[in-house]
Amino acid sequence: MELVISVLDVNDNAPQFNQSVYKVQLPESAEVGTLMTRVNATDADEGINSEVTYTVTNCIPPSGRDVISINPNTGEIHLTAALDFEEVNVFDFRIEAKDRGTPPLSGHCRVELEVLDVNDNAPEVWVTSLSVPVPEDASVGTVVALLSVSDRDSGANGRVRCRGGA
């Protein structure tokens, strides 16, 4: 007598990401549709118990939900909205990989998106004090106006140099 025993897979393994944190840097000028990164999780089970789908479960700040989309089958994350360093310079996304077993098991990772500043803001000038009219016999060095200048960009992109013209 020959006895054949078939061992059936039980969904006893949760999906595991190959990285716990994916760090991405994109310039704020990155175009909508840009491939940001691809997350990858594997499941040691077999068959349907090893098939993984991906979703975004949390965003900090919450507005980040509108910034990316994830392909549920491939884990590819694309940019879906314009970035603005001056608005938000770091996004933190939590990604879930869930298998199709019963009950389903899941694993998580984080994707950190650092937005890099681009020199996309012109300096702004305000006259804070103005002496009008200026007498024609005013001496050289007489203060005739006080100006405030600022630039919303950061670092070297936000440095402003003022000089007079003739």
DSSP file with accessible surface (Angstrom, degrees, kcal/mol):
  #  RESIDUE AA STRUCTURE BP1 BP2  ACC     N-H-->O    O-->H-N    N-H-->O    O-->H-N    TCO  KAPPA ALPHA  PHI   PSI    X-CA   Y-CA   Z-CA
    1    1 A M              0   0  233      0, 0.0     2,-0.5     0, 0.0     0, 0.0   0.000 360.0 360.0 360.0 134.4    0.0    0.0    0.0
    2    2 A E        -     0   0  171      2,-0.0     2,-0.5     0, 0.0     0, 0.0  -0.920 360.0-160.6-111.3 131.1    1.3    3.4   -1.0
    3    3 A L        -     0   0  139     -2,-0.5     2,-0.6     2,-0.0     0, 0.0  -0.952   1.3-162.7-114.6 124.2    0.2    6.4    1.1
    4    4 A V        -     0   0  107     -2,-0.5     2,-0.5     2,-0.0    -2,-0.0  -0.930   4.1-166.9-108.3 124.2    0.6    9.9   -0.4
    5    5 A I        -     0   0  136     -2,-0.6     2,-0.6     2,-0.0    -2,-0.0  -0.952   3.2-161.0-112.6 122.2    0.5   12.8    2.0
    6    6 A S        -     0   0  100     -2,-0.5     2,-0.6     2,-0.0    -2,-0.0  -0.909   9.0-149.2-102.6 122.8    0.0   16.3    0.5
    7    7 A V        -     0   0  138     -2,-0.6     2,-0.4     0, 0.0    -2,-0.0  -0.811  12.7-148.1 -92.5 123.2    1.0   19.1    2.9
    8    8 A L        -     0   0  147     -2,-0.6     2,-0.2     1,-0.0    -2,-0.0  -0.749  19.5-112.4 -93.4 140.9   -1.0   22.2    2.3
    9    9 A D        -     0   0   63     -2,-0.4     2,-0.4     2,-0.0    -1,-0.0  -0.478  26.3-155.2 -72.0 135.4    0.5   25.6    2.8
   10   10 A V        -     0   0  100     -2,-0.2     2,-2.2    91,-0.0     3,-0.2  -0.892  29.2-111.2-106.2 142.2   -0.9   27.6    5.7
   11   11 A N        +     0   0   18     -2,-0.4    -2,-0.0    91,-0.3    88,-0.0  -0.496  68.8 135.3 -74.6  82.4   -0.6   31.4    5.6
   12   12 A D        +     0   0  107     -2,-2.2     2,-0.4     2,-0.0    -1,-0.2   0.283  47.3  75.8-115.9   9.1    1.9   31.6    8.4
   13   13 A N        -     0   0   62     -3,-0.2    32,-0.2    36,-0.1    92,-0.2  -0.986  66.6-146.5-124.1 129.8    4.4   34.1    6.9
   14   14 A A        -     0   0   32     -2,-0.4    30,-0.3     1,-0.1    92,-0.1  -0.593  36.8 -91.2 -86.1 152.0    3.8   37.8    6.7
   15   15 A P        -     0   0    0      0, 0.0     2,-0.4     0, 0.0    28,-0.2  -0.362  41.8-153.2 -60.3 142.0    5.2   39.8    3.8
   16   16 A Q  E     -A   42   0A 129     26,-3.0    26,-2.4    91,-0.1     2,-0.2  -0.984   6.7-136.7-122.9 127.8    8.7   41.2    4.5
   17   17 A F  E     -A   41   0A  25     -2,-0.4    24,-0.3    91,-0.3     3,-0.1  -0.512  15.1-131.3 -77.4 149.5   10.1   44.3    2.8
   18   18 A N  S    S+     0   0  104     22,-2.2     2,-0.3    -2,-0.2    -1,-0.1   0.620  97.1  28.2 -77.5 -10.7   13.6   44.2    1.6
   19   19 A Q        -     0   0   94     21,-0.3    -1,-0.1     1,-0.1     3,-0.1  -0.989  64.8-150.7-142.4 144.6   14.2   47.6    3.4
   20   20 A S  S    S+     0   0   94     -2,-0.3    90,-2.3     1,-0.3     2,-0.4   0.797  91.5  28.4 -83.3 -28.1   12.4   49.0    6.4
   21   21 A V  E     -b  110   0B  39     88,-0.2     2,-0.5    90,-0.0    -1,-0.3  -0.996  66.1-161.8-134.8 129.1   13.0   52.6    5.2
   22   22 A Y  E     -b  111   0B   8     88,-2.9    90,-2.9    -2,-0.4     2,-0.5  -0.956  13.5-157.7-106.6 122.6   13.3   53.8    1.6
   23   23 A K  E     +b  112   0B 162     -2,-0.5     2,-0.4    88,-0.2    90,-0.2  -0.903  14.0 178.9-106.7 128.2   14.8   57.3    1.3
   24   24 A V  E     -b  113   0B  17     88,-3.0    90,-3.1    -2,-0.5     2,-0.4  -0.977  14.2-162.3-130.1 139.6   14.2   59.3   -1.8
   25   25 A Q  E     +b  114   0B 118     -2,-0.4    90,-0.2    88,-0.2    88,-0.1  -0.991  15.0 171.8-120.7 130.9   15.3   62.8   -2.8
   26   26 A L  E     -b  115   0B  20     88,-2.2    90,-2.9    -2,-0.4     2,-0.1  -0.999  33.1-117.9-134.7 140.0   13.5   64.7   -5.6
   27   27 A P  E >   -b  116   0B  52      0, 0.0     3,-2.4     0, 0.0    90,-0.2  -0.443  30.7-116.3 -69.4 151.3   13.9   68.3   -6.7
   28   28 A E  T 3  S+     0   0   10     88,-2.5    55,-0.6     1,-0.3    89,-0.1   0.690 115.2  64.9 -64.6 -11.8   10.8   70.3   -6.3
   29   29 A S  T 3  S+     0   0   78     87,-0.2    -1,-0.3    53,-0.1    88,-0.0   0.406  72.0 131.7 -89.1   3.2   10.8   70.7  -10.1
   30   30 A A    <   -     0   0   16     -3,-2.4    53,-0.4     1,-0.1     2,-0.1  -0.297  60.6-115.4 -57.7 138.2   10.2   66.9  -10.6
   31   31 A E    >   -     0   0  151      1,-0.1     3,-2.0    51,-0.1    48,-0.2  -0.459  27.7 -97.5 -80.8 148.2    7.4   66.3  -13.1
   32   32 A V  T 3  S+     0   0   88      1,-0.3    48,-0.2    -2,-0.1    -1,-0.1  -0.368 113.9  37.4 -57.6 135.4    4.1   64.7  -12.3
   33   33 A G  T 3  S+     0   0   45     46,-3.1    -1,-0.3     1,-0.3    47,-0.1   0.251  81.0 146.9 100.2 -10.8    4.4   61.0  -13.3
   34   34 A T    <   -     0   0   45     -3,-2.0    45,-2.4     1,-0.1     2,-0.7  -0.329  56.0-118.1 -59.5 133.5    8.0   60.7  -12.1
   35   35 A L  E     -E   78   0C  87     43,-0.2    43,-0.2     1,-0.2    -1,-0.1  -0.675  33.1-176.3 -72.8 115.3    8.9   57.2  -10.8
   36   36 A M  E     -     0   0C  15     41,-3.0     2,-0.3    -2,-0.7    -1,-0.2   0.923  54.6 -48.4 -81.9 -49.6    9.9   58.0   -7.2
   37   37 A T  E     -E   77   0C  32     40,-1.2    40,-3.2   -13,-0.1     2,-0.4  -0.962  45.6-118.2-170.0 174.9   10.9   54.5   -6.1
   38   38 A R  E     -E   76   0C 127     -2,-0.3    38,-0.2    38,-0.2     2,-0.2  -0.986  22.0-154.7-131.2 122.3    9.7   50.9   -6.1
   39   39 A V        -     0   0    0     36,-2.2     2,-0.4    -2,-0.4    15,-0.0  -0.641  11.2-161.2 -91.1 154.2    9.1   49.1   -2.8
   40   40 A N        +     0   0   53     -2,-0.2   -22,-2.2   -21,-0.1     2,-0.4  -0.983  13.1 174.9-143.5 127.2    9.4   45.3   -2.7
   41   41 A A  E     -A   17   0A   6     -2,-0.4     2,-0.3   -24,-0.3   -24,-0.3  -0.975  11.0-160.2-128.2 144.4    8.1   42.8   -0.2
   42   42 A T  E     -A   16   0A  93    -26,-2.4   -26,-3.0    -2,-0.4     2,-0.4  -0.902   5.7-150.8-122.7 155.7    8.2   39.0   -0.4
   43   43 A D        -     0   0   16     -2,-0.3   -29,-0.1     7,-0.3     9,-0.0  -0.995   9.7-148.3-128.5 126.9    6.2   36.3    1.3
   44   44 A A  S    S+     0   0   81     -2,-0.4     6,-0.1   -30,-0.3    -1,-0.1   0.539  71.8  94.9 -74.8  -6.7    7.7   32.9    2.1
   45   45 A D  S    S-     0   0    8      4,-0.3     2,-0.3   -32,-0.2    -2,-0.1  -0.113  74.9-114.4 -72.5-177.6    4.3   31.2    1.7
   46   46 A E    >   -     0   0  146    -36,-0.1     3,-1.3     5,-0.0     5,-0.2  -0.803  63.8  -8.7-120.3 159.8    3.2   29.5   -1.5
   47   47 A G  G >> S-     0   0   51     -2,-0.3     3,-2.1     1,-0.3     4,-0.5  -0.222 128.8  -7.4  61.0-141.6    0.4   30.2   -4.0
   48   48 A I  G >4 S+     0   0   97      1,-0.3    52,-1.1     2,-0.2     3,-1.0   0.800 129.6  67.6 -60.2 -27.5   -2.2   32.8   -3.1
   49   49 A N  G <4 S+     0   0   22     -3,-1.3    52,-0.3     1,-0.2    -4,-0.3   0.677 103.3  45.7 -66.5 -15.7   -0.7   33.1    0.4
   50   50 A S  G <4 S+     0   0   39     -3,-2.1     2,-0.4    -4,-0.1    -7,-0.3   0.483  83.8 109.6-105.4  -5.8    2.4   34.6   -1.1
   51   51 A E    <<  -     0   0   96     -3,-1.0    49,-0.9    -4,-0.5     2,-0.4  -0.606  55.3-159.0 -76.4 127.8    0.7   37.1   -3.5
   52   52 A V  E     -C   99   0B  22     -2,-0.4     2,-0.3    47,-0.2    47,-0.2  -0.860  14.3-169.1-115.4 139.3    1.3   40.6   -2.2
   53   53 A T  E     -C   98   0B  36     45,-2.3    45,-2.7    -2,-0.4     2,-0.4  -0.946  16.2-139.6-122.4 150.5   -0.6   43.9   -2.8
   54   54 A Y  E     +C   97   0B  10     18,-1.9     2,-0.3    -2,-0.3    43,-0.2  -0.866  22.5 168.6-114.8 140.3    0.7   47.3   -1.8
   55   55 A T  E     -C   96   0B  60     41,-2.1    41,-3.0    -2,-0.4     2,-0.6  -0.982  36.4-118.6-143.1 155.1   -1.2   50.3   -0.3
   56   56 A V  E     +C   95   0B  25     -2,-0.3    39,-0.2    39,-0.2     3,-0.1  -0.849  32.4 175.0 -89.7 123.4   -0.3   53.6    1.3
   57   57 A T  E     +     0   0B  52     37,-2.8     2,-0.3    -2,-0.6    38,-0.2   0.661  59.8  13.4-106.1 -19.8   -1.8   53.6    4.8
   58   58 A N  E     -C   94   0B  83     36,-1.2    36,-2.7     2,-0.0     2,-0.4  -0.985  56.0-166.5-157.8 146.6   -0.5   56.8    6.3
   59   59 A C  E     -C   93   0B   6     -2,-0.3    34,-0.2    34,-0.2     6,-0.1  -1.000  19.3-130.5-136.8 137.7    1.1   60.1    5.3
   60   60 A I  E    S+C   92   0B 101     32,-2.4    32,-2.6    -2,-0.4    -2,-0.0  -0.987 103.8  27.4-127.2 117.7    2.8   62.9    7.2
   61   61 A P  S >  S-     0   0   37      0, 0.0     3,-2.5     0, 0.0    -1,-0.2   0.683  96.0-132.3 -71.6 164.5    1.6   65.5    6.5
   62   62 A P  G >  S+     0   0  109      0, 0.0     3,-1.8     0, 0.0     4,-0.2   0.762 102.1  72.5 -57.8 -26.1   -1.8   64.2    5.5
   63   63 A S  G >  S+     0   0   62      1,-0.3     3,-1.7     2,-0.2     4,-0.3   0.703  76.9  82.6 -62.9 -14.8   -1.6   66.2    2.2
   64   64 A G  G X> S+     0   0    0     -3,-2.5     3,-1.6     1,-0.3     4,-1.0   0.751  71.6  76.0 -62.0 -22.1    1.0   63.7    1.1
   65   65 A R  G <4 S+     0   0  130     -3,-1.8    -1,-0.3     1,-0.3    -2,-0.2   0.811  96.3  48.0 -58.7 -29.7   -1.9   61.4    0.0
   66   66 A D  G <4 S+     0   0  120     -3,-1.7    -1,-0.3    -4,-0.2    -2,-0.2   0.531 103.3  64.4 -86.7  -7.0   -2.4   63.6   -3.0
   67   67 A V  T <4 S+     0   0   12     -3,-1.6    13,-3.4    -4,-0.3    14,-0.9   0.763 105.4  29.1 -90.5 -27.5    1.4   63.6   -3.9
   68   68 A I  E  <  -F   79   0C  10     -4,-1.0     2,-0.3    11,-0.3    11,-0.2  -0.884  53.8-161.3-132.4 161.5    1.9   60.0   -4.7
   69   69 A S  E     -F   78   0C  54      9,-1.9     9,-2.4    -2,-0.3     2,-0.4  -0.985  14.0-149.0-136.4 147.1    0.2   56.9   -6.0
   70   70 A I  E     -F   77   0C  27     -2,-0.3     7,-0.2     7,-0.2   -14,-0.1  -0.954  17.9-126.7-117.6 134.8    1.4   53.3   -5.6
   71   71 A N     >  -     0   0   62      5,-2.6     4,-2.3    -2,-0.4     5,-0.2  -0.707  20.7-145.8 -74.6 118.9    0.8   50.5   -8.1
   72   72 A P  T  4 S+     0   0   62      0, 0.0   -18,-1.9     0, 0.0    -1,-0.2   0.752  93.4  39.4 -63.6 -21.5   -0.9   47.8   -5.9
   73   73 A N  T  4 S+     0   0  107    -20,-0.2   -21,-0.1     3,-0.1    -2,-0.0   0.819 125.8  29.1 -96.8 -35.0    0.8   45.0   -7.9
   74   74 A T  T  4 S-     0   0   42      2,-0.1     3,-0.1   -20,-0.1    -1,-0.1   0.649  91.1-128.7-101.4 -21.0    4.3   46.2   -8.6
   75   75 A G     <  +     0   0    0     -4,-2.3   -36,-2.2     1,-0.3     2,-0.3   0.541  53.8 152.1  80.8   6.6    5.0   48.6   -5.6
   76   76 A E  E     -E   38   0C  65    -38,-0.2    -5,-2.6    -5,-0.2     2,-0.5  -0.544  32.5-153.6 -72.4 133.5    6.1   51.4   -8.0
   77   77 A I  E     -EF  37  70C   0    -40,-3.2   -41,-3.0    -2,-0.3   -40,-1.2  -0.944  13.1-172.0-113.3 123.0    5.4   54.8   -6.5
   78   78 A H  E     -EF  35  69C  56     -9,-2.4    -9,-1.9    -2,-0.5     2,-0.3  -0.852  28.6-110.4-114.3 151.9    4.8   57.7   -8.8
   79   79 A L  E     + F   0  68C   1    -45,-2.4   -46,-3.1    -2,-0.3   -11,-0.3  -0.618  32.2 176.8 -76.8 129.6    4.5   61.4   -8.2
   80   80 A T        +     0   0   60    -13,-3.4     2,-0.3    -2,-0.3   -12,-0.2   0.387  61.7  34.7-117.2   0.3    0.9   62.6   -8.8
   81   81 A A  S    S-     0   0   31    -14,-0.9    -1,-0.1   -50,-0.1   -48,-0.1  -0.981  90.1 -88.5-149.9 158.9    1.2   66.3   -7.8
   82   82 A A        -     0   0   83     -2,-0.3     2,-0.3    -3,-0.1   -53,-0.1  -0.373  40.5-133.1 -67.7 145.1    3.7   69.1   -8.1
   83   83 A L        -     0   0   12    -55,-0.6     2,-0.3   -53,-0.4     6,-0.1  -0.722  16.6-168.3 -95.8 150.8    6.2   69.4   -5.2
   84   84 A D    >>  -     0   0   53      4,-0.3     4,-2.4    -2,-0.3     3,-1.4  -0.881  10.8-162.3-142.1 106.3    6.9   72.8   -3.5
   85   85 A F  T 34 S+     0   0   39     -2,-0.3    -1,-0.1     1,-0.3    32,-0.1   0.853  93.3  57.3 -54.1 -38.5    9.9   72.9   -1.1
   86   86 A E  T 34 S+     0   0   36      1,-0.2    -1,-0.3     2,-0.1     3,-0.1   0.723 113.1  40.3 -70.6 -20.0    8.6   76.1    0.5
   87   87 A E  T <4 S-     0   0  136     -3,-1.4     2,-0.4     1,-0.3    -2,-0.2   0.906 136.8  -5.2 -88.6 -56.8    5.3   74.4    1.4
   88   88 A V     <  +     0   0   35     -4,-2.4    -4,-0.3     1,-0.1    -1,-0.3  -0.978  54.2 179.7-142.2 125.4    6.5   70.9    2.5
   89   89 A N  S    S+     0   0   78     -2,-0.4    26,-2.6     1,-0.2     2,-0.4   0.552  72.6  38.4-106.6  -7.3   10.1   69.8    2.3
   90   90 A V  E     - D   0 114B  73     24,-0.2     2,-0.4    -5,-0.1    -1,-0.2  -0.983  60.0-171.9-143.6 130.7    9.8   66.2    3.8
   91   91 A F  E     - D   0 113B  10     22,-2.6    22,-2.6    -2,-0.4     2,-0.5  -0.945   7.1-159.9-116.1 144.3    7.0   63.7    3.4
   92   92 A D  E     -CD  60 112B  42    -32,-2.6   -32,-2.4    -2,-0.4     2,-0.4  -0.981  12.3-174.3-126.4 115.0    6.8   60.4    5.4
   93   93 A F  E     -CD  59 111B   1     18,-3.0    18,-2.6    -2,-0.5     2,-0.5  -0.894  15.6-149.1-111.1 140.7    4.7   57.6    3.9
   94   94 A R  E     -CD  58 110B 105    -36,-2.7   -37,-2.8    -2,-0.4   -36,-1.2  -0.945  17.8-162.6-107.4 126.2    3.8   54.3    5.5
   95   95 A I  E     -CD  56 109B   0     14,-2.7    14,-2.0    -2,-0.5     2,-0.4  -0.898   2.7-155.6-112.7 137.6    3.4   51.5    3.0
   96   96 A E  E     -CD  55 108B  33    -41,-3.0   -41,-2.1    -2,-0.4     2,-0.5  -0.930   4.4-162.1-113.7 134.5    1.6   48.2    3.7
   97   97 A A  E     -CD  54 107B   0     10,-2.7    10,-2.4    -2,-0.4     2,-0.4  -0.983  17.2-174.5-109.8 123.3    2.2   44.9    1.9
   98   98 A K  E     -CD  53 106B  84    -45,-2.7   -45,-2.3    -2,-0.5     8,-0.2  -0.964  14.6-140.7-122.8 134.2   -0.7   42.5    2.4
   99   99 A D  E     -C   52   0B   4      6,-2.7   -47,-0.2    -2,-0.4   -50,-0.1  -0.346  20.3-120.7 -84.8 173.2   -0.8   38.9    1.3
  100  100 A R  S    S+     0   0  112    -52,-1.1   -51,-0.2   -49,-0.9   -50,-0.1   0.170  70.7 120.2-101.5  18.2   -4.0   37.3   -0.1
  101  101 A G  S    S-     0   0    4    -52,-0.3   -91,-0.0   -50,-0.2   -54,-0.0  -0.122  72.8 -82.3 -73.8 176.0   -4.1   34.5    2.5
  102  102 A T  S    S+     0   0  135      1,-0.4   -91,-0.3     2,-0.1    -2,-0.1  -0.968 126.4  19.5-125.2 114.0   -6.9   33.8    4.9
  103  103 A P  S    S-     0   0   93      0, 0.0    -1,-0.4     0, 0.0    -2,-0.1   0.665 108.7-127.8 -74.1 155.9   -6.6   35.6    7.2
  104  104 A P        -     0   0   69      0, 0.0     2,-0.3     0, 0.0    -4,-0.1  -0.357  19.6-153.4 -70.1 145.9   -4.3   38.1    5.4
  105  105 A L        -     0   0   54    -92,-0.2    -6,-2.7   -56,-0.1     2,-0.3  -0.856  12.3-161.7-114.2 155.8   -1.0   39.0    6.9
  106  106 A S  E     - D   0  98B  45     -2,-0.3     2,-0.3    -8,-0.2    -8,-0.2  -0.942  13.9-161.5-140.2 159.0    0.8   42.3    6.4
  107  107 A G  E     - D   0  97B  11    -10,-2.4   -10,-2.7    -2,-0.3     2,-0.3  -0.897  16.7-146.5-131.1 162.1    4.2   43.9    6.6
  108  108 A H  E     + D   0  96B  71     -2,-0.3     2,-0.3   -12,-0.2   -91,-0.3  -0.939  16.2 173.3-133.6 153.9    5.1   47.6    6.7
  109  109 A C  E     - D   0  95B   5    -14,-2.0   -14,-2.7    -2,-0.3     2,-0.4  -0.917  25.4-122.0-145.2 171.7    7.8   50.0    5.6
  110  110 A R  E     -bD  21  94B  81    -90,-2.3   -88,-2.9    -2,-0.3     2,-0.5  -0.936  10.9-158.7-117.3 144.3    8.4   53.7    5.4
  111  111 A V  E     -bD  22  93B   0    -18,-2.6   -18,-3.0    -2,-0.4     2,-0.6  -0.990   9.5-162.5-120.2 119.3    9.2   55.9    2.4
  112  112 A E  E     -bD  23  92B  48    -90,-2.9   -88,-3.0    -2,-0.5     2,-0.6  -0.922   2.6-164.6-103.6 120.4   10.8   59.2    3.2
  113  113 A L  E     -bD  24  91B   0    -22,-2.6   -22,-2.6    -2,-0.6     2,-0.6  -0.929   0.3-164.7-106.2 115.4   10.6   61.8    0.4
  114  114 A E  E     -bD  25  90B  89    -90,-3.1   -88,-2.2    -2,-0.6     2,-0.5  -0.900  12.5-145.6 -98.8 122.6   13.0   64.7    0.8
  115  115 A V  E     -b   26   0B   0    -26,-2.6     2,-0.4    -2,-0.6   -90,-0.0  -0.778  12.4-143.9 -89.6 126.4   12.1   67.6   -1.5
  116  116 A L  E     -b   27   0B  60    -90,-2.9   -88,-2.5    -2,-0.5   -87,-0.2  -0.762  19.9-113.3 -94.9 136.7   15.2   69.5   -2.7
  117  117 A D        -     0   0   27     -2,-0.4     2,-0.4   -90,-0.2    -1,-0.1  -0.370  27.5-166.3 -70.1 140.6   14.9   73.3   -3.2
  118  118 A V        -     0   0   46     -2,-0.1     2,-2.3   -91,-0.1     3,-0.1  -0.958  36.7-105.6-121.8 145.3   15.2   74.7   -6.7
  119  119 A N  S    S+     0   0  100     -2,-0.4    -2,-0.0     1,-0.2    39,-0.0  -0.453  72.1 133.4 -73.4  81.7   15.7   78.4   -7.2
  120  120 A D        +     0   0   83     -2,-2.3     2,-0.4     2,-0.1    -1,-0.2   0.259  44.3  78.8-119.0  11.1   12.2   79.1   -8.3
  121  121 A N        -     0   0   36     36,-0.1    32,-0.2    -3,-0.1     3,-0.1  -0.982  68.0-139.4-123.8 131.4   11.3   82.2   -6.3
  122  122 A A        -     0   0   76     -2,-0.4    30,-0.4     1,-0.1    28,-0.1  -0.545  36.3 -95.3 -80.7 149.4   12.3   85.8   -7.1
  123  123 A P        -     0   0   68      0, 0.0     2,-0.4     0, 0.0    28,-0.2  -0.328  36.5-138.2 -60.9 148.2   13.4   88.1   -4.3
  124  124 A E  E     -G  150   0D  88     26,-3.4    26,-2.1    -3,-0.1     2,-0.4  -0.920  14.4-159.1-111.5 137.7   10.7   90.3   -2.9
  125  125 A V  E     -G  149   0D  89     -2,-0.4     2,-0.4    24,-0.2    24,-0.2  -0.961   8.1-175.5-121.2 131.6   11.4   94.0   -2.1
  126  126 A W  E     -G  148   0D 120     22,-2.9    22,-3.1    -2,-0.4     2,-0.7  -0.987  23.7-135.5-124.1 137.6    9.4   96.2    0.3
  127  127 A V  E     +G  147   0D  87     -2,-0.4    20,-0.2    20,-0.2     3,-0.1  -0.832  25.2 176.9 -88.6 115.1   10.0   99.9    0.9
  128  128 A T  E     +     0   0D  82     18,-2.8     2,-0.3    -2,-0.7    19,-0.2   0.679  68.6  12.2 -95.1 -20.1    9.7  100.2    4.7
  129  129 A S  E     -G  146   0D  57     17,-1.5    17,-2.7     2,-0.0     2,-0.4  -0.953  65.2-175.6-156.0 137.8   10.5  103.9    4.9
  130  130 A L  E     -G  145   0D 109     -2,-0.3     2,-0.8    15,-0.2    15,-0.2  -0.995  15.7-153.1-141.2 128.9   10.7  106.6    2.3
  131  131 A S        -     0   0   62     13,-3.0    -2,-0.0    -2,-0.4     0, 0.0  -0.888  29.7-155.4-101.9 105.2   11.8  110.2    2.5
  132  132 A V        +     0   0  108     -2,-0.8     2,-0.1     1,-0.1    -2,-0.1  -0.993  66.0  29.9-129.5 136.9   10.0  112.1   -0.3
  133  133 A P  S    S-     0   0  117      0, 0.0    -1,-0.1     0, 0.0    -3,-0.0   0.655  76.8-152.2 -78.7 164.1   10.8  114.6   -1.6
  134  134 A V        -     0   0   75     -2,-0.1    -2,-0.1     4,-0.0    10,-0.0  -0.896  22.4-120.5-101.1 123.5   14.6  114.6   -1.4
  135  135 A P    >   -     0   0   82      0, 0.0     3,-1.8     0, 0.0    -1,-0.0  -0.323  15.5-126.8 -63.6 144.6   16.1  118.1   -1.3
  136  136 A E  T 3  S+     0   0  201      1,-0.3    -2,-0.0     0, 0.0     0, 0.0   0.738 109.6  55.3 -66.5 -18.8   18.5  118.8   -4.2
  137  137 A D  T 3  S+     0   0  138      2,-0.0    -1,-0.3     0, 0.0     2,-0.0   0.253  76.5 136.2 -98.0  17.0   21.2  119.9   -1.7
  138  138 A A    <   -     0   0   40     -3,-1.8     2,-0.1     1,-0.1     3,-0.1  -0.357  57.6-116.0 -62.7 139.2   21.0  116.6    0.3
  139  139 A S    >   -     0   0   84      1,-0.1     3,-1.9     2,-0.1    -1,-0.1  -0.410  33.8 -88.7 -78.5 155.0   24.5  115.4    1.1
  140  140 A V  T 3  S+     0   0  155      1,-0.3    -1,-0.1    -2,-0.1     3,-0.1  -0.364 116.3  33.5 -59.5 134.5   25.9  112.1   -0.2
  141  141 A G  T 3  S+     0   0   74      1,-0.3    -1,-0.3    -3,-0.1     2,-0.2   0.362  80.4 145.1  97.8  -5.1   25.1  109.3    2.2
  142  142 A T    <   -     0   0   64     -3,-1.9     2,-0.5     1,-0.1    -1,-0.3  -0.473  54.6-119.6 -67.1 132.1   21.7  110.7    3.2
  143  143 A V        +     0   0   96     -2,-0.2     3,-0.1     1,-0.2    -1,-0.1  -0.640  41.4 165.0 -75.0 122.2   19.2  108.0    3.8
  144  144 A V        +     0   0   64     -2,-0.5   -13,-3.0     1,-0.4     2,-0.3   0.569  64.1   8.2-111.7 -18.7   16.3  108.4    1.4
  145  145 A A  E     -G  130   0D  35    -15,-0.2     2,-0.5     2,-0.0    -1,-0.4  -0.980  55.3-144.3-159.5 149.6   14.7  104.9    1.8
  146  146 A L  E     -G  129   0D  94    -17,-2.7   -18,-2.8    -2,-0.3   -17,-1.5  -0.983  25.2-166.1-115.1 130.4   14.8  101.8    3.8
  147  147 A L  E     -G  127   0D 103     -2,-0.5     2,-0.4   -20,-0.2   -20,-0.2  -0.880  13.3-153.9-116.7 147.8   14.2   98.5    1.9
  148  148 A S  E     -G  126   0D  51    -22,-3.1   -22,-2.9    -2,-0.3     2,-0.4  -0.978  17.0-173.8-116.1 134.9   13.4   95.0    3.1
  149  149 A V  E     +G  125   0D  46     -2,-0.4     2,-0.3   -24,-0.2   -24,-0.2  -0.992   9.0 163.0-130.6 136.0   14.4   92.1    0.8
  150  150 A S  E     -G  124   0D  49    -26,-2.1   -26,-3.4    -2,-0.4     2,-0.4  -0.978  21.4-155.1-147.5 161.4   13.6   88.4    1.2
  151  151 A D        -     0   0   24     -2,-0.3   -29,-0.1     7,-0.3     9,-0.1  -0.994  14.8-145.1-138.5 129.4   13.6   85.3   -1.0
  152  152 A R  S    S+     0   0  114     -2,-0.4     6,-0.1   -30,-0.4    -1,-0.1   0.654  73.8  96.2 -70.9 -17.2   11.4   82.2   -0.1
  153  153 A D  S    S-     0   0    9      4,-0.3     2,-0.2   -32,-0.2    -2,-0.2  -0.234  73.4-122.7 -68.0 167.3   14.1   79.8   -1.4
  154  154 A S    >   -     0   0   47    -36,-0.1     3,-1.2     3,-0.1     4,-0.5  -0.657  61.0  -6.1-111.3 166.6   16.5   78.2    1.0
  155  155 A G  G >> S-     0   0   53      1,-0.3     3,-1.5     2,-0.2     4,-0.5  -0.168 131.1  -9.7  55.6-139.7   20.3   78.1    1.3
  156  156 A A  G >4 S+     0   0   68      1,-0.3     3,-0.9     2,-0.2    -1,-0.3   0.830 135.3  62.2 -61.1 -30.9   22.2   79.7   -1.5
  157  157 A N  G <4 S+     0   0   52     -3,-1.2    -4,-0.3     1,-0.2    -1,-0.3   0.737 105.4  47.0 -67.4 -21.0   19.0   79.9   -3.5
  158  158 A G  G <4 S+     0   0   19     -3,-1.5     2,-0.3    -4,-0.5    -7,-0.3   0.461  84.3 110.7-100.6  -2.6   17.6   82.3   -0.9
  159  159 A R    <<  -     0   0  189     -3,-0.9     2,-0.4    -4,-0.5    -9,-0.1  -0.557  52.0-160.2 -75.5 136.1   20.6   84.6   -0.5
  160  160 A V        -     0   0   56     -2,-0.3     2,-0.4   -11,-0.1   -11,-0.1  -0.947   9.7-165.0-121.3 136.7   19.9   88.1   -1.9
  161  161 A R        -     0   0  227     -2,-0.4     2,-0.4     2,-0.0    -2,-0.0  -0.986  10.2-160.1-120.2 129.9   22.5   90.7   -2.9
  162  162 A C        +     0   0   92     -2,-0.4     2,-0.3   -13,-0.0    -2,-0.0  -0.871  15.2 166.6-110.6 141.5   21.4   94.3   -3.4
  163  163 A R        -     0   0  232     -2,-0.4     2,-0.1     0, 0.0    -2,-0.0  -0.987  31.7-115.0-149.9 150.9   23.2   96.9   -5.3
  164  164 A G        -     0   0   80     -2,-0.3     2,-0.3     1,-0.0    -2,-0.0  -0.443  24.7-153.0 -83.8 154.9   22.3  100.3   -6.6
  165  165 A G              0   0   78     -2,-0.1    -1,-0.0     0, 0.0     0, 0.0  -0.864 360.0 360.0-123.5 160.1   22.1  101.3  -10.2
  166  166 A A              0   0  158     -2,-0.3     0, 0.0     0, 0.0     0, 0.0  -0.677 360.0 360.0-102.5 360.0   22.5  104.5  -12.0
